[in-house]
Amino acid sequence: MSSKLSFGDRLYRGEKSFNFIESRRRWYALSALLIITSALSLGIQGLHLGIEFKGGSEFIVNKAGVTVPDARAAMAKANVPGDPIIQTIGSNKVRIQTGVLTSVESSRVADVLSSTFSVAKNEIDTRLVGPSWGKEITKKALTALVVFLFAIIIFLSVAFEPKMAIAAIIALFHDVWITVGIYALVGFEVTPATVIGFLTILGYSLYDTVVVFDKVRENTRGISGGSRLTYSGAANLAVNQTLIRSINTSIVALLPVGSILFIGTGVLGSGPLKDLSLALFIGLTVGTYSSIFVATPFLAAMREREPAMKALAKRVNARTGKSDVVSGSATGQAATASTATGERGPRNQPKRKKSGKRK
């Protein structure tokens, strides 16, 4: 325990540092690979929308021992158009989802399932969802997403700065896009619980990014007036100072979500729990990654293009004799040593000749 604490203290004081900002091209390449993979998954497979979004009929047979092949054979006997989606829920339930059915077709399916599995017709849970209801749910979900993003942009622009808001929004889109792509890749169904999970991971990703940005703001306050670090160096130091906190927060958040996903889903077989926990598990992991490897490096890249930051980088480079000052540890220590000894430039700078002797 003490070794972990001492390691965190060394990161916070800048005695130990990881060059997250300097290695940003690696993280950009990894993110680009994940984004392209998500785009291909969405383009080839697409999202498997639940009946809440596309409309349809759902039948749940409450009887132990009913298998997916048995249910598929029963649906073929009922002569239902299309290819129904059949899933087991726990050990004693089977869920069958079809397209939109008329009342006559729905009654015929219930009769076939009742006679095939020797279950009373009133014990078969039946739900019919029209296409208009699915469109309304989709509209509300998109409206909630747009309102959330708009509120976040305003908050970050006021509380921090516009460029931080831009970097945070890019990280949010990065997280949602990759999460949606993974959903399309594994073929899980998108339900209202999934949408709730998406909105939740947006909030978590934003929280982790704001924690890092708050430290970046603290380290870069008044930096253009005179500093021993460039903006990238100060931002990199902020990421290292909040690294242990981000990791610990993520682990604490992932443990209960993992329990819901792997234990609750496997034992209880709950569909909504699976949809919600999977979105949360993927989103929390990607959100932690983006706050460290995407948001802050992107912010530093934007700020380093400003004339004041370019001038600062030149002064720091001239003072330390370095061609590129990014790290918050070794470079920062070199700059500190240079300032402490009163040096204003390289050590091999020729001495100025004295204009004359005082009498």
C-alpha positions as CSV (number, residue, x, y, z in Angstrom):
1,M,0.0,0.0,0.0
2,S,2.8,2.4,0.9
3,S,4.5,1.7,-2.5
4,K,1.4,2.7,-4.3
5,L,1.0,5.9,-2.3
6,S,4.7,6.8,-2.8
7,F,4.3,6.2,-6.5
8,G,1.3,8.5,-6.6
9,D,3.1,11.2,-4.6
10,R,6.0,11.0,-7.1
11,L,3.6,11.5,-10.0
12,Y,2.0,14.4,-8.2
13,R,5.3,16.2,-7.5
14,G,6.6,15.5,-11.0
15,E,9.4,13.2,-9.8
16,K,8.0,10.5,-12.0
17,S,6.2,11.3,-15.2
18,F,4.6,9.6,-18.3
19,N,4.7,11.5,-21.5
20,F,1.0,11.3,-22.4
21,I,1.1,14.6,-24.4
22,E,4.3,13.8,-26.3
23,S,3.0,10.4,-27.3
24,R,-0.4,11.7,-28.5
25,R,0.1,10.4,-32.1
26,R,0.0,6.9,-30.7
27,W,-3.2,7.5,-28.9
28,Y,-4.7,9.2,-31.9
29,A,-3.8,6.2,-34.0
30,L,-5.4,3.8,-31.5
31,S,-8.5,5.9,-31.3
32,A,-8.7,6.2,-35.1
33,L,-8.5,2.4,-35.3
34,L,-11.3,2.0,-32.8
35,I,-13.4,4.6,-34.6
36,I,-12.9,3.0,-38.0
37,T,-13.7,-0.5,-36.6
38,S,-16.9,1.0,-35.1
39,A,-17.8,2.6,-38.4
40,L,-17.3,-0.7,-40.3
41,S,-19.4,-2.6,-37.7
42,L,-22.2,0.0,-38.0
43,G,-22.0,-0.1,-41.8
44,I,-21.9,-3.9,-42.2
45,Q,-24.0,-5.2,-39.3
46,G,-25.8,-2.1,-38.0
47,L,-27.6,-1.8,-34.7
48,H,-30.1,-4.4,-33.6
49,L,-32.9,-2.2,-32.4
50,G,-35.4,-3.6,-29.9
51,I,-39.1,-3.6,-30.5
52,E,-39.4,-0.4,-28.4
53,F,-37.7,1.5,-31.3
54,K,-38.8,-0.4,-34.4
55,G,-42.1,-1.8,-33.2
56,G,-43.1,-5.5,-33.1
57,S,-44.6,-8.2,-30.9
58,E,-43.1,-10.0,-28.0
59,F,-44.0,-13.4,-26.4
60,I,-42.4,-14.7,-23.2
61,V,-43.0,-18.4,-22.3
62,N,-42.6,-19.1,-18.6
63,K,-41.6,-22.7,-18.5
64,A,-38.4,-24.5,-17.6
65,G,-36.8,-26.7,-20.2
66,V,-37.9,-24.7,-23.3
67,T,-35.0,-24.3,-25.7
68,V,-34.4,-21.9,-28.5
69,P,-34.7,-24.7,-31.2
70,D,-38.1,-25.7,-29.7
71,A,-39.3,-22.2,-29.8
72,R,-38.1,-21.7,-33.4
73,A,-39.9,-24.8,-34.5
74,A,-43.1,-23.6,-32.8
75,M,-42.9,-20.2,-34.6
76,A,-42.4,-22.0,-37.9
77,K,-45.6,-23.9,-37.2
78,A,-47.4,-20.7,-36.5
79,N,-46.3,-19.4,-39.9
80,V,-45.0,-16.1,-38.7
81,P,-43.5,-13.9,-41.4
82,G,-39.9,-12.9,-41.1
83,D,-37.1,-14.3,-38.9
84,P,-38.1,-14.0,-35.2
85,I,-35.5,-13.2,-32.5
86,I,-35.5,-15.9,-29.8
87,Q,-33.5,-15.6,-26.5
88,T,-33.5,-17.5,-23.2
89,I,-34.0,-15.5,-20.0
90,G,-32.5,-17.3,-17.1
91,S,-33.4,-21.0,-16.9
92,N,-37.2,-21.0,-17.1
93,K,-38.1,-18.3,-19.7
94,V,-37.9,-17.9,-23.5
95,R,-38.5,-14.5,-25.2
96,I,-39.7,-14.4,-28.8
97,Q,-39.7,-11.2,-30.7
98,T,-41.3,-10.8,-34.1
99,G,-42.2,-8.0,-36.5
100,V,-45.5,-6.1,-36.2
101,L,-48.4,-8.6,-36.1
102,T,-52.1,-8.1,-36.4
103,S,-54.4,-9.2,-33.5
104,V,-55.3,-12.3,-35.4
105,E,-51.7,-13.3,-36.0
106,S,-50.8,-12.6,-32.4
107,S,-53.6,-14.8,-31.1
108,R,-52.5,-17.6,-33.5
109,V,-49.0,-17.5,-32.2
110,A,-50.1,-17.6,-28.6
111,D,-52.3,-20.6,-29.4
112,V,-49.4,-22.5,-31.0
113,L,-47.1,-21.7,-28.1
114,S,-49.7,-22.8,-25.6
115,S,-50.4,-26.1,-27.3
116,T,-46.7,-26.8,-28.1
117,F,-45.3,-26.3,-24.6
118,S,-48.4,-27.2,-22.6
119,V,-48.8,-23.8,-21.0
120,A,-52.0,-21.9,-20.4
121,K,-52.5,-19.1,-22.9
122,N,-53.0,-16.5,-20.1
123,E,-49.5,-17.4,-18.7
124,I,-47.8,-16.3,-21.9
125,D,-46.7,-12.7,-21.6
126,T,-47.6,-10.8,-24.7
127,R,-46.7,-7.3,-25.7
128,L,-47.5,-5.4,-28.9
129,V,-45.6,-2.2,-29.7
130,G,-46.6,-0.1,-32.8
131,P,-44.1,1.6,-35.0
132,S,-45.3,5.1,-33.9
133,W,-44.3,4.3,-30.3
134,G,-40.8,3.4,-31.5
135,K,-40.5,6.6,-33.4
136,E,-41.6,8.6,-30.4
137,I,-39.0,6.8,-28.1
138,T,-36.2,7.5,-30.7
139,K,-37.2,11.1,-31.0
140,K,-37.1,11.6,-27.2
141,A,-33.7,9.8,-26.9
142,L,-32.2,12.1,-29.6
143,T,-33.7,15.2,-28.0
144,A,-32.2,14.2,-24.6
145,L,-28.8,13.7,-26.2
146,V,-28.9,17.1,-28.0
147,V,-30.0,19.0,-24.9
148,F,-27.3,17.3,-22.8
149,L,-24.5,18.2,-25.3
150,F,-25.7,21.8,-25.6
151,A,-25.8,22.2,-21.8
152,I,-22.3,20.7,-21.5
153,I,-20.9,23.1,-24.1
154,I,-22.3,26.1,-22.3
155,F,-21.1,24.9,-18.9
156,L,-17.5,24.2,-20.0
157,S,-17.3,27.4,-22.0
158,V,-18.3,29.4,-18.9
159,A,-16.5,27.4,-16.2
160,F,-13.3,26.8,-18.1
161,E,-12.7,28.0,-21.7
162,P,-14.1,27.3,-25.2
163,K,-11.2,25.1,-26.3
164,M,-11.6,22.9,-23.2
165,A,-15.3,22.6,-24.2
166,I,-14.3,21.6,-27.7
167,A,-11.9,19.0,-26.4
168,A,-14.4,17.6,-23.9
169,I,-17.2,17.3,-26.6
170,I,-14.7,15.5,-29.0
171,A,-13.9,13.1,-26.2
172,L,-17.7,12.5,-25.6
173,F,-18.4,11.8,-29.2
174,H,-15.3,9.5,-29.2
175,D,-16.7,7.5,-26.2
176,V,-20.3,7.2,-27.6
177,W,-19.2,6.3,-31.1
178,I,-16.9,3.5,-29.9
179,T,-19.5,2.2,-27.5
180,V,-22.1,2.1,-30.2
181,G,-19.7,0.4,-32.6
182,I,-18.9,-2.3,-30.0
183,Y,-22.7,-2.8,-29.6
184,A,-23.0,-3.3,-33.3
185,L,-20.0,-5.6,-33.4
186,V,-21.2,-8.0,-30.7
187,G,-24.8,-7.8,-31.9
188,F,-26.5,-6.8,-28.6
189,E,-30.0,-5.4,-28.8
190,V,-30.5,-1.6,-28.3
191,T,-33.3,-1.0,-25.8
192,P,-34.3,2.1,-23.7
193,A,-32.1,0.7,-21.0
194,T,-29.2,0.9,-23.5
195,V,-30.0,4.6,-24.2
196,I,-30.0,5.3,-20.4
197,G,-26.6,3.6,-20.2
198,F,-25.3,5.9,-23.1
199,L,-26.5,9.0,-21.3
200,T,-24.9,7.8,-18.1
201,I,-21.5,7.2,-19.6
202,L,-21.7,10.7,-21.1
203,G,-21.9,12.1,-17.6
204,Y,-19.1,9.9,-16.3
205,S,-16.8,10.7,-19.2
206,L,-17.4,14.4,-18.7
207,Y,-16.8,14.1,-15.0
208,D,-13.4,12.4,-15.5
209,T,-12.4,14.9,-18.2
210,V,-13.5,17.9,-16.0
211,V,-11.3,16.6,-13.1
212,V,-8.2,16.5,-15.4
213,F,-9.1,19.9,-17.0
214,D,-9.5,21.5,-13.6
215,K,-5.9,20.5,-12.8
216,V,-4.7,21.7,-16.2
217,R,-6.3,25.1,-15.5
218,E,-4.6,25.2,-12.1
219,N,-1.2,24.4,-13.6
220,T,-1.5,26.8,-16.6
221,R,-3.0,29.8,-14.8
222,G,-0.8,32.8,-15.9
223,I,1.6,30.5,-17.7
224,S,2.1,32.9,-20.7
225,G,3.6,35.5,-18.4
226,G,6.5,33.4,-17.4
227,S,6.9,29.7,-16.6
228,R,9.5,26.9,-16.5
229,L,7.1,24.7,-18.5
230,T,5.4,24.9,-21.8
231,Y,1.6,24.5,-22.0
232,S,2.1,20.9,-23.1
233,G,4.4,20.3,-20.2
234,A,2.0,21.7,-17.6
235,A,-0.9,19.8,-19.1
236,N,1.1,16.6,-19.1
237,L,2.0,17.2,-15.4
238,A,-1.7,17.7,-14.7
239,V,-2.6,14.3,-16.3
240,N,0.1,12.6,-14.2
241,Q,-1.1,14.3,-11.0
242,T,-4.7,13.0,-11.6
243,L,-3.7,9.6,-13.0
244,I,-4.0,7.6,-9.8
245,R,-7.4,9.3,-9.0
246,S,-8.7,8.5,-12.4
247,I,-7.7,4.8,-12.2
248,N,-9.0,4.4,-8.7
249,T,-12.3,6.1,-9.6
250,S,-12.7,3.9,-12.7
251,I,-12.0,0.7,-10.8
252,V,-14.5,1.5,-8.1
253,A,-17.1,2.3,-10.7
254,L,-16.4,-0.8,-12.8
255,L,-16.6,-3.3,-10.0
256,P,-20.4,-3.0,-9.3
257,V,-21.1,-2.6,-13.0
258,G,-19.1,-5.8,-13.7
259,S,-21.0,-7.6,-11.0
260,I,-24.3,-6.6,-12.6
261,L,-23.0,-7.6,-16.1
262,F,-21.3,-10.9,-15.4
263,I,-23.2,-12.2,-12.3
264,G,-26.6,-10.6,-12.5
265,T,-27.0,-11.3,-16.2
266,G,-25.6,-14.8,-16.0
267,V,-27.6,-15.9,-12.9
268,L,-30.8,-13.9,-13.2
269,G,-30.8,-13.6,-17.0
270,S,-32.3,-10.1,-16.9
271,G,-32.4,-8.4,-20.3
272,P,-32.6,-4.8,-19.2
273,L,-29.8,-5.3,-16.7
274,K,-27.6,-6.8,-19.4
275,D,-28.3,-3.9,-21.8
276,L,-27.7,-1.2,-19.1
277,S,-24.6,-2.8,-17.6
278,L,-22.9,-3.6,-20.9
279,A,-23.3,0.0,-22.0
280,L,-22.0,1.2,-18.7
281,F,-19.0,-1.2,-18.6
282,I,-17.9,-0.3,-22.1
283,G,-18.5,3.4,-21.7
284,L,-16.7,3.7,-18.3
285,T,-13.6,2.0,-19.8
286,V,-13.6,4.1,-22.9
287,G,-14.4,7.3,-20.9
288,T,-11.4,6.8,-18.7
289,Y,-9.2,6.3,-21.7
290,S,-10.4,9.3,-23.5
291,S,-10.0,11.7,-20.6
292,I,-6.3,10.8,-20.3
293,F,-5.3,10.0,-23.9
294,V,-7.6,12.0,-26.1
295,A,-9.1,15.1,-24.4
296,T,-6.0,16.6,-22.7
297,P,-3.6,15.9,-25.6
298,F,-6.1,17.4,-28.1
299,L,-6.5,20.5,-25.8
300,A,-2.7,20.9,-25.6
301,A,-2.4,20.6,-29.4
302,M,-4.9,23.4,-29.8
303,R,-3.4,25.7,-27.2
304,E,0.2,25.2,-28.5
305,R,-0.9,26.8,-31.8
306,E,-1.6,30.2,-30.0
307,P,1.1,32.8,-30.5
308,A,1.5,33.3,-26.8
309,M,2.1,29.6,-26.2
310,K,4.6,29.5,-29.1
311,A,6.5,32.4,-27.6
312,L,6.5,30.6,-24.2
313,A,7.8,27.4,-25.8
314,K,10.7,29.3,-27.4
315,R,11.6,30.9,-24.1
316,V,11.5,27.6,-22.2
317,N,13.5,25.8,-24.9
318,A,16.1,28.6,-24.9
319,R,16.4,28.5,-21.1
320,T,16.7,24.7,-20.9
321,G,18.6,24.1,-24.1
322,K,15.9,21.6,-25.2
323,S,14.4,21.4,-28.6
324,D,11.1,20.1,-27.3
325,V,9.8,20.7,-23.8
326,V,6.8,18.5,-23.0
327,S,7.5,16.4,-20.0
328,G,6.5,17.5,-16.5
329,S,9.4,15.7,-14.8
330,A,12.9,15.6,-16.3
331,T,12.4,18.8,-18.4
332,G,10.7,20.5,-15.5
333,Q,13.6,19.7,-13.2
334,A,16.1,20.9,-15.8
335,A,14.2,24.2,-16.1
336,T,14.0,24.5,-12.3
337,A,17.7,24.0,-12.0
338,S,18.4,26.6,-14.7
339,T,16.2,29.1,-13.0
340,A,17.6,28.4,-9.5
341,T,21.2,29.0,-10.7
342,G,20.3,32.3,-12.3
343,E,21.2,31.1,-15.8
344,R,19.4,32.9,-18.7
345,G,20.6,30.8,-21.5
346,P,23.0,28.0,-22.5
347,R,26.1,27.6,-20.2
348,N,28.5,28.0,-23.1
349,Q,27.3,31.6,-23.8
350,P,30.3,33.9,-24.1
351,K,30.8,36.4,-21.4
352,R,30.1,40.1,-22.1
353,K,33.0,42.5,-22.0
354,K,33.0,45.1,-19.3
355,S,32.5,48.7,-20.6
356,G,34.9,50.2,-18.1
357,K,36.2,50.2,-14.5
358,R,34.7,52.2,-11.8
359,K,36.9,54.7,-10.2
